Amino acid sequence: MNCTDFLSQLTDYFDGQISPELLAEVRTHLGECDHCKVVLNTTRQTIEVYRGNEIYEVSDELRERLHSAIMSKCSAARKQA
């Protein structure tokens, strides 16, 4: 599993809709990738902050910019490792 695979499974991970085999892969990746751990923890904290509050919709453009920024950081970290 790489960072892209992890990000593609993040929603299913939080929804509990991930197979045991894939969950094991996610956990292994998280044990090796500090950047994805930060993404996971930040996402978890964000969910907690906004749980029970009004949903804030973001534009597709902003969503894509955030995703690109995260992937750039992950790619740079992999090159340094």
ChimeraX attribute file (.defattr): number of C-alpha atoms within 10 A of each C-alpha:
attribute: neighborCount
match mode: 1-to-1
recipient: residues
	/A:1	12
	/A:2	16
	/A:3	19
	/A:4	14
	/A:5	12
	/A:6	20
	/A:7	18
	/A:8	10
	/A:9	17
	/A:10	17
	/A:11	13
	/A:12	13
	/A:13	17
	/A:14	13
	/A:15	9
	/A:16	10
	/A:17	11
	/A:18	16
	/A:19	11
	/A:20	9
	/A:21	8
	/A:22	14
	/A:23	16
	/A:24	12
	/A:25	16
	/A:26	22
	/A:27	14
	/A:28	12
	/A:29	18
	/A:30	20
	/A:31	11
	/A:32	11
	/A:33	16
	/A:34	13
	/A:35	18
	/A:36	24
	/A:37	15
	/A:38	12
	/A:39	16
	/A:40	18
	/A:41	12
	/A:42	12
	/A:43	15
	/A:44	12
	/A:45	12
	/A:46	11
	/A:47	13
	/A:48	11
	/A:49	10
	/A:50	11
	/A:51	10
	/A:52	8
	/A:53	9
	/A:54	7
	/A:55	8
	/A:56	7
	/A:57	7
	/A:58	8
	/A:59	9
	/A:60	9
	/A:61	9
	/A:62	10
	/A:63	12
	/A:64	11
	/A:65	12
	/A:66	12
	/A:67	13
	/A:68	12
	/A:69	12
	/A:70	17
	/A:71	17
	/A:72	12
	/A:73	12
	/A:74	18
	/A:75	15
	/A:76	10
	/A:77	13
	/A:78	13
	/A:79	7
	/A:80	6
	/A:81	5
